[in-house]
Amino acid sequence: MLRTMAGELGDGSMEQKKGPLLSMIGTRAMLFEAPGDFTLAQQRRIWALTEVSRDRRDVAEVIVGVTNLMLVFSQEPEDPKVVADWLLKAWETLPQRHIKGKLFEIGVRYGGELGEDLFHVAEHACLSREEVISLHHGVEYTVCALGSVPGFGYLHGLDPRIATPRKSVPSLNMLAGTVTIGGMQAGISALSGPNGWNSIGFTEISLFNPVKDSPSLFAMGDRIRFYPESIDL
């Protein structure tokens, strides 16, 4: 089983500088996890690594996550360490990949029954609910990856002042279209069901339609701006 942490020692320090973590998932998949925080710069490096990984003949699929990606091989690699070394070298040498995605402007009905956690977010942030709403729609978000459920986009760009941990007791039936905050990430629920993210509003858009040529509304690199359609405090 391959599991390695890349790092280096310098200036006589006994502390290892954390590098990417690579792990085999079964015999035909390898997970690459970038070090450090969830930043757009790190995600752009993941996008660059994704692009070159898709060109490998031994790779059947590349699954992009938030500051990570997984390679699914067409068959079990003879020497996983060779692939791991290639990934580490590519990670260190490739420039960031910038994706010029579409811009979506999305109206939100903030607060009310479908944004019932707005008060909790405001309380956690020591801000008023009006301030939370202003900070939430006052920035541009980037779709870093799609996953969790079909059509769900992980959004980077949330103002750290309103970052709020996920709920310890999830909502049992959060509706698709609920506008949410989970830690340092923002999102929109793609399907109705249990959800531990904090609901602060609702939008009518549909994120996933299986009969369309492109089922997901969003793609990696798309940008999102929210605006208030209504506010119910």
N, C-alpha and C positions, 0 to 999 in steps of 0.2 A: 504493500500500500504506500503510495507516494503522499507525503505530507511534508512540505518544506517551507520554511520562512526565510526569505532572502534578506540579508542584512550585511552590515559591515562595521568594523571597529576602526576607530580613528583617534588620534591624539592620546593614545595610551588609555583611553576610557575602557572600562570593563562592561559598559552598557552597550547592548546591541541596538543599532538603529533599525527600527522596524521597516521591513520591506514588504513586498507582496506575499501573500500566502497562497500556496497552490495545494490542492487536494484532489485525489482521485475519488470520483463518485461511482462506485461499482468498478467495472473493468473498461467501460467505453465512454466515460465522461470525465472531464477535468474542470475543476472550479478554480478560477483566478480571482482573488480578492485584493483590491488595491488598498494600500495603507492610508492612514490619515482620515481627515474629515470628509463629509459629503460636500464637495465643492464642484462648481461647474468646470473648472480646469481639470480636476481629476476625472470627471465624467467624460470630458472631451478626449482624454487619453484612452479611456475605455472604448470610446467610439472608434478611435484610430486602431486600437488593437483588434476590435471587432472586424474592421474592414479587411485587414491583412489576414486574419484568421479564416475568413470566408474563402480566401483564395487557396487555402491548403487543400490538396487532393484527399487527404486522409480525414478531413472534417466534413461531417454530414450536416451539421447544424450548429449555429452559434446563438446562444440565448443570452441576451443582454439584461443585466440587472442594474441596481444602483451601486455604482463603484465596484461592480464585479461582472464577470461573464463566465459562461460555461460552454466548453467545447464538447460536442457529442461526436464521437468518431464513427466512421463507417465500419470499422472493425477494431478490435482491441489492439492498441499500439504495442509494438514489440518492446520499445524502451520508453516509458513515460517520461523519464528524466530528460531525454533528448527534446521532447516537446516542451517540457517545463523550462529548460534552458533557452529554447527559442522564444518562448513567451516573455521571459524575463529580459532578454536582450531587446526584443521589440518594444517592451514597456519603457526601457531606459532610453531608447534612441528615437522613437517615432515622435513627430510633432503632434500637437493637439489637432483633432479633426473638428472643424467647424461645419455645422449643418445649417443651411439656410432653410428652415422650415416655414410652414404657413403661420400666419398670425390669426388667432381666434379671439374675438371679443365676446365675452360671455356675461349675460345679465344674471344677477343673483338676487333672490329674495332673502335678504339677511334677517336672521332671528325668527321669531314665531315658533310654531310647533315643530317645524322641520329643521330648525336651527337651534334646538333646545340647549345645546352646550355652549352657546355664545357667552352666557353669563359665567360659566366655569372657566372658559378661556380668559375672559376679562379679569376674573378674580385671580387666576394663576399669574397673569401678567402684571397685576396691580395697575390696570388701566380701566377706563370706562369702556362700555360696549361700543360706543360711537368711535372711540380711538382704535379699537380692535378692527372694526369694519374699515376704517380709513386706511390703516396699515395693510390690511389684507388686499384691498383692491388698488393700492397705490404703487404697486410694483408689477413688473413683467415676469412671468414664470416660463421656464423651459421644460419641455417634456423630456426627461432623461432616459426613461425606459418604460416599456409596457409590460404589464404582468399582473400577478395576484389573481385577477379574474380577467376574462376577455374584455379588452377595451380600456382597462384602467391605466391611467398615466401617472407615473411618479413625477411630481413637479418640484423643480428647484427654484428658489427665489424668495421663499417665505421670509419675511422680516423676523430676525431672531427674537425680537421683543415679544412676539406672540406665539413663539414655539411652545407647544403644550404636549406633555406626555400622553400617550394613548390611555384610554380609560381602563381601569382595573376590571370593571364589569362591562362587557360589550353591550351595545344595543342589540336586541334580538332581531329586529326587522327594520334596518335603516334602508330607506328607499333609494333606488337608483336615481341619480341626479343630486343627491345630497352633497353639499360643498363642505369639505372637511379639512381638519388639521390633525396630523399625527407626528408628534415630535417636531423635527425641523422640516417636515415635508407637508405640502398642501396636496389636495386631491379632490376628485369628484367621484362619488360612488358610481360604478358602472353597472352593478346588478343589485337588486334588493336582497337583503339578508343580514345575518349577524355582522357587526362591524365595531371595532374598538376605537376608531378614530373619532375625533370630536366634531360634531355637526354644528356649523355656524350659519348655514343657509341652504338654499335649494335653487336649482336651475332646471329648466324643462328639456335641455338638450339630451339626445340619446347618444351614448358613447360607442355602442356596438350594435351592428345590424348584420347578421350572418348571411343575408341574401345579397348584400352588396359585393362588388368586385374587391373593394377594400373595406372589410367588415369594421375595422376600428376607425373611429373618427379622427383620432390623433395618430401621429407618427413621431418617431424619435427625432428630436430637434425642433419640433413645432413650438410656438410661443403662445402664451395665453395672457390676456388681460381681462380681469373681472371688472364689472361696474355694477352699482346698486340699481336694481329695478324697483325695489321697495325695501323699507326697513321697518321691522316690527319689534320694538323693544318691550 
